Each structure stands twice: as C-alpha cells, then as structure tokens.
Amino acid sequence: MIYDLFDIRGKKAMVTGGTRGLGRGMAEALLEAGCETAIIGSSDAVFATAGDFNARGWKCHAIKADLRDRGETRSSFEQCLRALGGDLDILITAAGIQRRHSAEDFPLEEWDEVLSINLGAVFIHCQLAGRLMLKKGHGKIINVSSMVMHFGGQTVPAYTASKAAVGQLTRELSNDWFGRGVNVNAIAPGYMDTEMCAALVADKVRGRQILDRIPAGRWGTPEDLKGTVIFLASRASDYLGGAIIPVDGGYLVK
C-alpha cells in the first residue's frame, strides 16, 4: 500500500529547537505519526512542552541544553540517545536564532552566537547522528535552512550566512552518506507567522510587501511543514538526497 511508504510508527526521533515555533510543529508531526521523540530546548520551557505532548498520549523526552556550547551540544545528543533507548532513526536540526542589525553595525559577539547555534551545533548533531546511522545502514537527517539562502535577506547577515551554509552542508553530507543508506535533506521555510518573524508581521509596510508577494496569500504556519517532515522522515523519500525543499507559499517563484 502506498500509505506504508509514509509510515514512521515506532521510529526514534530527535528534534533540536523543539520547544516553540517551527521546531515544535515538526516535533508534533513526528509524535502524531507515532514516533518516540526527544526534543532539545534552551530553557525550562522544554519540559513544559514535552509534558504537553505526553499529556496527549505521545512519548516525548525533554533535554535542556545551551547549543552555543559545544560540550553541551554533544551531551544533549547523548542524553537524547539514552532517553530513546540507544537508537535513532530521524534527526531534525531545527534550533536556530536570529539577530537583526545592519551589516556595518553587526556585533561580532552576536555573529559568533548565531553561527554557533545555527551552523556549529547543526554539524555536531549531524556528525554524531551520522556515525550512528551509518553503522545501521539507514537513517534520515532533516536540516532546516531558509529561503534567505537564495536572496540574502536584509539586516540578518549572520542568519543568512548560517542558513546558506546549512544548505551547502546538507548537500555535502548527502554526497558523503547517501550511498551508505543515510538520507540528508533540508527544508527551507518561507515567511512564517512565528516568534522569529513577529517584528515583520507587525510591520504594516514591510509585512504588507511580503504578504503581497506570497501567492498563497498568507503567512506560513508550523502546520504547513508537517507533510514535508513526514515525507523526508519516511521511506517515501529514500531516493532523495541533498534536496533543499522550499515551503514558502510560492514566494520564491513569484
């Protein structure tokens, strides 16, 4: 049956940044589909989020970690793995931050902060997951890039650089691992009505300009990513590697 291609019941998954916004929505998609899932968050909110998920009858584990710190990043992976019984089938690297300043004024300490979370932690988690998945001969890694990798953005040089790098990292990891059973792909979300884009949504001029270019006629939501997540996490995407899938309401082709 065609539905079997999308069946991920019983799989073990890990989602970074699973506390809020798009990361929470992607974790929710996996849980709804029957995956036991460990989520990583930077604050105690991760425990409340996991509690909400578990109250709905799902199996979710909460790990608190500061992904700016390489030691905590590695430790968070190990903690997730222990919580999941020592196995991992799916990794989603959704943790990310954004800082806004014109490029000429962008503080270097904020540049380092953004790159450490948006790129450094992504590579560490991918590397650790890849080692495990390669031993098994199968696994799914889903990175989160952004459509700013295509057009640059404005006042977000660190974010743009990090998300473009995640796209290229996804392609490189796919080249290394696809032939050995590990699929590495990425989602590039468009303009989403989440906390990260709250300032843009509230900006009556810029917000209107953005909305006018989205053929779907609305801002995206975490719900809009769920189908793509299940596709990339399941056997349905077994022949897909190094892809960066825009989920943007048609913005890029307008």
Residue frames relative to the residue before (quaternion, step in Angstrom):
aa qw qx qy qz dx dy dz
M 1.0000 0.0000 0.0000 0.0000 0.00 0.00 0.00
I 0.5625 -0.6271 0.4250 0.3311 3.55 -1.02 0.82
Y 0.6098 0.5746 -0.3583 0.4118 3.58 1.07 -0.67
D 0.5810 0.6044 -0.3735 0.3970 3.59 1.11 -0.58
L 0.5807 0.6000 -0.3684 0.4088 3.58 1.14 -0.59
F 0.7438 0.3935 -0.2005 0.5017 3.57 1.14 -0.66
D 0.4771 0.6928 -0.4183 0.3428 3.57 1.31 0.04
I 0.0349 0.8054 -0.5897 0.0485 3.60 -0.61 1.12
R 0.2637 0.7785 -0.5249 0.2212 3.56 1.17 0.51
G 0.8084 0.2728 -0.2174 0.4742 3.54 -0.99 0.91
K 0.5166 0.6356 -0.4206 0.3902 3.58 1.26 -0.05
K 0.3592 -0.7064 0.5692 0.2192 3.55 -1.29 0.48
A 0.0317 -0.8329 0.5502 -0.0509 3.56 -0.74 1.11
M 0.1574 -0.7537 0.6317 0.0901 3.52 -1.29 0.53
V 0.0456 -0.7983 0.6004 -0.0097 3.57 -0.89 0.97
T 0.2239 -0.7523 0.6023 0.1453 3.58 -0.70 1.04
G 0.7899 0.2399 -0.1987 0.5283 3.56 -1.03 0.73
G 0.3571 0.7897 -0.4383 0.2381 3.56 1.17 0.58
T 0.4915 0.7014 -0.4041 0.3211 3.57 1.26 0.14
R 0.8267 0.0287 0.0442 0.5602 3.58 0.96 -0.81
G 0.8170 0.3216 -0.1948 0.4371 3.53 -1.38 0.09
L 0.8422 -0.1454 0.1221 0.5046 3.52 -1.06 -0.82
G 0.6275 0.5494 -0.3400 0.4345 3.59 1.01 -0.77
R 0.6459 0.5046 -0.3149 0.4786 3.55 0.98 -0.83
G 0.6545 0.5180 -0.3177 0.4500 3.57 0.94 -0.84
M 0.6678 0.4900 -0.3042 0.4705 3.58 0.99 -0.78
A 0.6196 0.5173 -0.3399 0.4827 3.59 1.05 -0.71
E 0.6399 0.5312 -0.3194 0.4542 3.56 0.97 -0.85
A 0.6217 0.5453 -0.3409 0.4471 3.59 1.01 -0.78
L 0.6702 0.4932 -0.2972 0.4682 3.58 0.91 -0.92
L 0.6592 0.5059 -0.3082 0.4632 3.56 0.94 -0.87
E 0.6421 0.5225 -0.3177 0.4623 3.58 0.96 -0.85
A 0.6976 0.4681 -0.2572 0.4777 3.56 1.11 -0.74
G 0.6459 -0.5809 0.3084 0.3877 3.59 1.25 0.11
C 0.4818 0.6589 -0.4442 0.3693 3.60 1.21 0.36
E 0.3635 -0.6331 0.6259 0.2745 3.51 -1.20 0.61
T 0.0543 -0.8528 0.5160 -0.0592 3.57 -0.59 1.16
A 0.1870 -0.7384 0.6378 0.1140 3.54 -1.10 0.82
I 0.1266 -0.7980 0.5865 0.0565 3.57 -0.82 0.98
I 0.2298 -0.7581 0.5983 0.1204 3.55 -1.11 0.78
G 0.0485 0.7875 -0.6120 0.0538 3.55 -0.96 0.96
S 0.5305 -0.6772 0.4286 0.2764 3.54 -1.21 0.50
S 0.7604 0.2876 -0.1702 0.5568 3.60 1.25 -0.20
D 0.7008 -0.4561 0.3353 0.4342 3.55 -1.31 0.04
A 0.4736 0.6752 -0.4407 0.3544 3.57 1.25 -0.20
V 0.5557 0.6169 -0.3978 0.3904 3.59 1.14 -0.48
F 0.6511 0.5137 -0.3225 0.4563 3.58 1.06 -0.69
A 0.6386 0.5114 -0.3203 0.4775 3.57 1.07 -0.74
T 0.6369 0.5296 -0.3244 0.4567 3.57 1.01 -0.82
A 0.6685 0.4816 -0.3003 0.4806 3.57 0.88 -0.92
G 0.6250 0.5410 -0.3365 0.4511 3.58 1.05 -0.74
D 0.6363 0.5193 -0.3233 0.4701 3.58 1.02 -0.80
F 0.6610 0.5035 -0.3076 0.4636 3.57 0.95 -0.88
N 0.6755 0.4948 -0.3009 0.4565 3.59 0.88 -0.90
A 0.6213 0.5469 -0.3380 0.4479 3.59 1.10 -0.67
R 0.6645 0.4803 -0.2945 0.4909 3.57 1.26 -0.37
G 0.6395 -0.5805 0.3006 0.4045 3.54 1.30 0.29
W 0.5604 0.5952 -0.3901 0.4237 3.58 1.28 0.22
K 0.4060 -0.6922 0.5364 0.2613 3.58 -1.29 0.15
C 0.1391 0.8038 -0.5515 0.1744 3.52 -0.24 1.36
H 0.1864 -0.7749 0.5983 0.0828 3.55 -0.99 0.92
A 0.2557 -0.7822 0.5546 0.1232 3.57 -1.03 0.82
I 0.0264 -0.7753 0.6309 -0.0154 3.55 -0.95 0.98
K 0.2021 -0.7755 0.5888 0.1054 3.57 -0.79 1.04
A 0.1773 0.7876 -0.5701 0.1525 3.59 -0.81 0.98
D 0.3493 -0.6870 0.5970 0.2229 3.53 -1.24 0.60
L 0.2335 -0.8283 0.4974 0.1093 3.57 -0.21 1.27
R 0.4703 0.6187 -0.4698 0.4188 3.58 1.24 0.27
D 0.6922 0.4487 -0.2422 0.5107 3.54 1.25 -0.54
R 0.4291 -0.7326 0.4613 0.2576 3.60 -0.59 1.10
G 0.6319 0.5351 -0.3381 0.4473 3.57 1.03 -0.73
E 0.6751 0.4718 -0.2916 0.4864 3.58 0.94 -0.86
T 0.6037 0.5559 -0.3600 0.4437 3.58 1.08 -0.66
R 0.6702 0.4754 -0.2932 0.4888 3.58 0.90 -0.90
S 0.6604 0.5174 -0.3060 0.4501 3.56 0.93 -0.91
S 0.6279 0.5438 -0.3440 0.4377 3.59 1.02 -0.76
F 0.6248 0.5233 -0.3394 0.4697 3.57 1.05 -0.73
E 0.6677 0.5058 -0.2992 0.4570 3.57 0.88 -0.94
Q 0.6466 0.5139 -0.3186 0.4652 3.58 1.01 -0.78
C 0.6298 0.5223 -0.3259 0.4736 3.57 1.01 -0.80
L 0.6610 0.5227 -0.3084 0.4413 3.54 0.91 -0.94
R 0.6463 0.5066 -0.3198 0.4728 3.58 0.97 -0.81
A 0.6562 0.5204 -0.3109 0.4494 3.57 0.94 -0.91
L 0.7185 0.4344 -0.2336 0.4904 3.57 1.12 -0.73
G 0.5854 -0.6207 0.3609 0.3766 3.58 1.22 0.28
G 0.6804 -0.5329 0.2838 0.4154 3.57 1.16 0.57
D 0.6978 0.4279 -0.2723 0.5058 3.60 1.21 0.20
L 0.0251 -0.7849 0.6191 0.0081 3.55 -1.24 0.51
D 0.1580 -0.8002 0.5757 0.0574 3.55 -0.87 1.04
I 0.8063 0.1618 -0.0208 0.5686 3.56 1.06 -0.83
L 0.0430 -0.7709 0.6352 0.0207 3.56 -0.99 0.89
I 0.0341 -0.7597 0.6489 0.0243 3.56 -0.99 0.90
T 0.1739 -0.7924 0.5797 0.0756 3.57 -0.66 1.13
A 0.0755 0.8525 -0.5066 0.1042 3.55 0.27 1.30
A 0.4893 0.6697 -0.4449 0.3378 3.61 1.19 -0.21
G 0.2386 0.7711 -0.5637 0.1752 3.55 -0.90 0.90
I 0.1469 -0.7719 0.6118 0.0907 3.55 -1.20 0.56
Q 0.1954 -0.7649 0.6042 0.1082 3.52 -1.29 0.38
R 0.0564 -0.7713 0.6333 0.0295 3.56 -1.04 0.80
R 0.2154 -0.8161 0.5301 0.0815 3.58 -0.86 0.98
H 0.2846 0.6834 -0.6388 0.2096 3.53 -0.86 1.15
S 0.5559 -0.5430 0.4829 0.4038 3.56 -1.18 0.40
A 0.6393 -0.5825 0.3399 0.3694 3.56 -1.03 0.79
E 0.6724 0.5164 -0.3160 0.4258 3.60 0.95 -0.79
D 0.7424 0.3735 -0.2068 0.5163 3.58 1.23 -0.42
F 0.4236 0.7407 -0.4555 0.2538 3.58 1.27 -0.07
P 0.3860 -0.7419 0.4957 0.2343 3.65 -0.62 1.09
L 0.5057 -0.6778 0.4444 0.2954 3.56 -0.88 0.93
E 0.6207 0.5395 -0.3594 0.4410 3.59 1.06 -0.62
E 0.6549 0.4749 -0.3163 0.4955 3.59 1.10 -0.58
W 0.5637 0.5658 -0.3764 0.4695 3.58 1.14 -0.56
D 0.6797 0.4880 -0.2872 0.4662 3.58 0.84 -0.99
E 0.6407 0.5371 -0.3216 0.4445 3.58 0.99 -0.85
V 0.6789 0.4863 -0.2909 0.4669 3.57 0.86 -0.96
L 0.6899 0.4823 -0.2935 0.4531 3.59 0.83 -0.92
S 0.6350 0.5433 -0.3441 0.4280 3.60 1.01 -0.71
I 0.7183 0.4161 -0.2477 0.4995 3.59 0.99 -0.81
N 0.7519 0.4466 -0.2274 0.4283 3.56 0.74 -1.09
L 0.7939 0.2478 -0.1288 0.5401 3.58 1.16 -0.51
G 0.6929 0.4897 -0.2915 0.4417 3.59 0.74 -1.02
A 0.6959 0.4599 -0.2745 0.4785 3.58 0.83 -0.97
V 0.5969 0.5608 -0.3576 0.4487 3.58 1.10 -0.68
F 0.6785 0.4829 -0.3021 0.4639 3.58 0.85 -0.92
I 0.6464 0.5242 -0.3333 0.4430 3.59 0.90 -0.87
H 0.6926 0.4643 -0.2893 0.4701 3.58 0.83 -0.92
C 0.6330 0.5151 -0.3360 0.4702 3.60 1.01 -0.74
Q 0.6524 0.5231 -0.3179 0.4469 3.58 0.92 -0.87
L 0.6822 0.4806 -0.2877 0.4700 3.58 0.89 -0.94
A 0.6590 0.4880 -0.3059 0.4837 3.58 0.98 -0.84
G 0.6371 0.5504 -0.3255 0.4305 3.56 0.98 -0.87
R 0.6328 0.5347 -0.3350 0.4488 3.59 0.93 -0.84
L 0.6768 0.4832 -0.2839 0.4774 3.58 0.95 -0.89
M 0.7003 0.4827 -0.2769 0.4470 3.57 0.82 -0.98
L 0.6253 0.5402 -0.3424 0.4472 3.59 1.03 -0.71
K 0.6216 0.5317 -0.3402 0.4638 3.57 1.05 -0.67
K 0.6913 0.4616 -0.2682 0.4869 3.58 1.06 -0.77
G 0.4210 -0.7137 0.4569 0.3236 3.56 1.15 -0.63
H 0.7880 0.1591 -0.1400 0.5781 3.58 1.23 0.27
G 0.2713 0.7437 -0.5830 0.1827 3.53 -1.26 0.53
K 0.2582 -0.7572 0.5849 0.1340 3.54 -1.27 0.46
I 0.0448 -0.7768 0.6282 -0.0003 3.54 -0.81 1.07
I 0.0710 -0.7930 0.6050 -0.0098 3.55 -0.81 1.09
N 0.1299 -0.7924 0.5936 0.0541 3.56 -0.49 1.19
V 0.3152 -0.7326 0.5693 0.1998 3.54 -1.26 0.37
S 0.1101 -0.7762 0.6206 0.0180 3.52 -0.48 1.27
S 0.3260 -0.7119 0.5626 0.2652 3.59 -1.00 -0.78
M 0.5539 -0.6125 0.4334 0.3609 3.56 -1.12 0.51
V 0.5057 0.6299 -0.4494 0.3815 3.63 1.19 -0.11
M 0.5212 0.6214 -0.4260 0.4009 3.60 1.21 -0.25
H 0.6791 0.4875 -0.2809 0.4715 3.58 1.22 -0.45
F 0.8392 0.1698 -0.0714 0.5117 3.60 0.97 -0.74
G 0.6403 -0.6307 0.2913 0.3276 3.60 1.19 0.32
G 0.2563 -0.7727 0.5446 0.2016 3.58 0.91 -0.77
Q 0.2730 -0.7444 0.5849 0.1713 3.56 -1.32 -0.17
T 0.8315 0.1008 -0.1598 0.5224 3.56 -0.95 1.05
V 0.6816 0.4269 -0.3043 0.5105 3.62 1.19 0.41
P 0.0370 0.8559 -0.5158 0.0086 3.63 0.77 0.92
A 0.6683 0.4912 -0.3167 0.4602 3.60 0.93 -0.80
Y 0.6468 0.5187 -0.3139 0.4627 3.57 0.96 -0.88
T 0.6661 0.5037 -0.3017 0.4599 3.57 0.89 -0.96
A 0.6620 0.5031 -0.3091 0.4616 3.59 0.89 -0.92
S 0.6820 0.4952 -0.2994 0.4472 3.59 0.89 -0.90
K 0.7030 0.4672 -0.2848 0.4542 3.59 0.88 -0.86
A 0.6008 0.5201 -0.3587 0.4898 3.58 1.14 -0.56
A 0.6469 0.5170 -0.3141 0.4643 3.56 1.02 -0.80
V 0.6151 0.5345 -0.3516 0.4609 3.59 1.03 -0.70
G 0.6253 0.5387 -0.3365 0.4533 3.58 1.03 -0.74
Q 0.6975 0.4509 -0.2710 0.4865 3.57 0.89 -0.91
L 0.6035 0.5426 -0.3542 0.4647 3.59 1.07 -0.67
T 0.6173 0.5508 -0.3330 0.4525 3.57 1.02 -0.83
R 0.6722 0.4915 -0.2961 0.4678 3.57 0.92 -0.89
E 0.6629 0.5056 -0.3117 0.4559 3.58 0.94 -0.86
L 0.6632 0.4998 -0.3111 0.4621 3.59 0.89 -0.89
S 0.6158 0.5364 -0.3432 0.4640 3.56 1.07 -0.70
N 0.6367 0.5273 -0.3271 0.4578 3.58 0.96 -0.83
D 0.6863 0.4879 -0.2773 0.4626 3.58 0.99 -0.83
W 0.8421 0.3013 -0.0806 0.4400 3.57 0.84 -1.04
F 0.5041 0.6849 -0.4348 0.2961 3.61 1.12 -0.48
G 0.6981 0.4881 -0.2757 0.4453 3.57 0.88 -0.92
R 0.7024 0.4179 -0.2584 0.5149 3.56 1.29 -0.17
G 0.7215 -0.5204 0.2244 0.3978 3.53 1.18 0.63
V 0.6585 0.4947 -0.3189 0.4690 3.60 1.22 -0.04
N 0.2309 -0.7766 0.5771 0.1027 3.55 -0.67 1.17
V 0.0277 -0.7789 0.6265 -0.0073 3.56 -0.84 1.03
N 0.1232 0.7797 -0.5981 0.1383 3.54 -0.60 1.19
A 0.2517 -0.7728 0.5623 0.1526 3.58 -1.25 0.14
I 0.2937 -0.6902 0.6290 0.2040 3.48 -1.35 0.44
A 0.1488 -0.7658 0.6195 0.0870 3.57 -1.02 0.83
P 0.1997 -0.8114 0.5375 0.1136 3.60 -0.04 1.24
G 0.4131 -0.6795 0.5486 0.2582 3.50 -1.23 0.56
Y 0.7563 -0.3035 0.2555 0.5202 3.57 -1.10 -0.66
M 0.0684 -0.8294 0.5533 -0.0347 3.54 -0.48 1.28
D 0.4329 -0.6861 0.5245 0.2584 3.55 -1.05 0.76
T 0.3374 0.7085 -0.5314 0.3191 3.54 0.37 1.34
E 0.7405 -0.4047 0.2916 0.4504 3.55 -1.32 0.06
M 0.6373 0.5543 -0.3373 0.4158 3.60 0.99 -0.76
C 0.7574 0.3453 -0.1874 0.5215 3.58 1.09 -0.69
A 0.3050 0.8011 -0.4811 0.1840 3.59 1.27 0.17
A 0.6553 0.5207 -0.3220 0.4424 3.59 0.95 -0.84
L 0.6590 0.4987 -0.3079 0.4714 3.58 1.03 -0.77
V 0.6318 0.5319 -0.3322 0.4555 3.56 0.97 -0.84
A 0.7099 0.4670 -0.2521 0.4631 3.57 1.00 -0.87
D 0.5897 0.5724 -0.3670 0.4358 3.60 1.22 -0.42
K 0.3581 -0.7900 0.4561 0.1994 3.58 -0.30 1.26
V 0.6793 0.4618 -0.2941 0.4886 3.60 1.11 -0.61
R 0.7334 0.4099 -0.2406 0.4860 3.58 0.61 -1.13
G 0.6321 0.5449 -0.3297 0.4414 3.58 0.99 -0.81
R 0.6545 0.5032 -0.3028 0.4762 3.57 1.04 -0.80
Q 0.6256 0.5384 -0.3345 0.4548 3.58 1.04 -0.78
I 0.6581 0.5055 -0.3016 0.4695 3.55 0.95 -0.88
L 0.6831 0.5014 -0.2929 0.4429 3.55 0.80 -1.01
D 0.6440 0.5387 -0.3211 0.4381 3.57 1.01 -0.79
R 0.6952 0.4608 -0.2825 0.4738 3.61 1.16 -0.50
I 0.6062 0.5562 -0.3635 0.4371 3.62 1.19 -0.25
P 0.3798 -0.7555 0.4798 0.2341 3.63 -0.38 1.16
A 0.6126 0.5607 -0.3560 0.4285 3.60 1.10 -0.60
G 0.4255 -0.7521 0.4230 0.2727 3.57 1.26 -0.31
R 0.7647 0.2503 -0.1730 0.5680 3.58 1.22 0.29
W 0.5598 -0.5516 0.4877 0.3800 3.52 -1.32 0.24
G 0.5119 -0.6507 0.4649 0.3138 3.55 -1.16 0.55
T 0.2295 -0.7465 0.6076 0.1446 3.55 -1.33 0.27
P 0.6707 -0.4792 0.3591 0.4377 3.61 -1.21 0.26
E 0.5802 0.5962 -0.3691 0.4144 3.59 1.10 -0.63
D 0.6391 0.5689 -0.3206 0.4064 3.57 1.07 -0.74
L 0.6656 0.5049 -0.3034 0.4583 3.60 1.21 -0.35
K 0.5103 0.7093 -0.4054 0.2686 3.56 1.17 -0.49
G 0.6698 0.5064 -0.3161 0.4416 3.60 0.85 -0.84
T 0.6530 0.5066 -0.3085 0.4709 3.56 0.99 -0.84
V 0.6224 0.5443 -0.3328 0.4535 3.57 1.03 -0.79
I 0.6826 0.4772 -0.2996 0.4653 3.59 0.81 -0.93
F 0.6184 0.5383 -0.3392 0.4613 3.59 1.01 -0.76
L 0.7250 0.4414 -0.2522 0.4648 3.60 0.78 -1.00
A 0.6768 0.4926 -0.2901 0.4638 3.59 1.15 -0.52
S 0.7161 0.4748 -0.2284 0.4579 3.57 1.22 -0.42
R 0.7021 -0.4520 0.3468 0.4271 3.57 -1.35 0.03
A 0.5160 0.6605 -0.4097 0.3600 3.57 1.23 -0.38
S 0.7442 0.3745 -0.2140 0.5101 3.60 1.16 -0.51
D 0.2747 0.8155 -0.4814 0.1668 3.59 1.19 0.36
Y 0.7301 0.3903 -0.2421 0.5059 3.61 1.10 -0.51
L 0.5829 0.5675 -0.3674 0.4509 3.57 1.25 0.35
G 0.1301 0.7966 -0.5797 0.1112 3.57 -0.77 1.02
G 0.8325 0.1876 -0.1524 0.4985 3.56 -0.98 0.86
A 0.4430 0.6958 -0.4567 0.3332 3.58 1.21 0.33
I 0.1438 -0.7447 0.6435 0.1032 3.55 -1.18 0.64
I 0.1349 -0.8464 0.5150 0.0171 3.53 -0.15 1.34
P 0.2748 -0.7620 0.5588 0.1777 3.62 -0.60 1.06
V 0.0544 -0.7421 0.6675 0.0286 3.54 -1.01 0.90
D 0.2712 0.8224 -0.4161 0.2775 3.52 0.40 1.33
G 0.5432 -0.6425 0.4023 0.3609 3.59 1.18 0.29
G 0.6593 -0.5214 0.3008 0.4505 3.57 1.26 0.37
Y 0.3329 0.7914 -0.4700 0.2048 3.61 1.28 0.08
L 0.7002 0.5141 -0.2971 0.3963 3.59 0.77 -1.00
V 0.7464 0.3986 -0.2307 0.4803 3.59 1.03 -0.61
K 0.4557 0.6826 -0.4551 0.3455 3.59 1.25 0.10
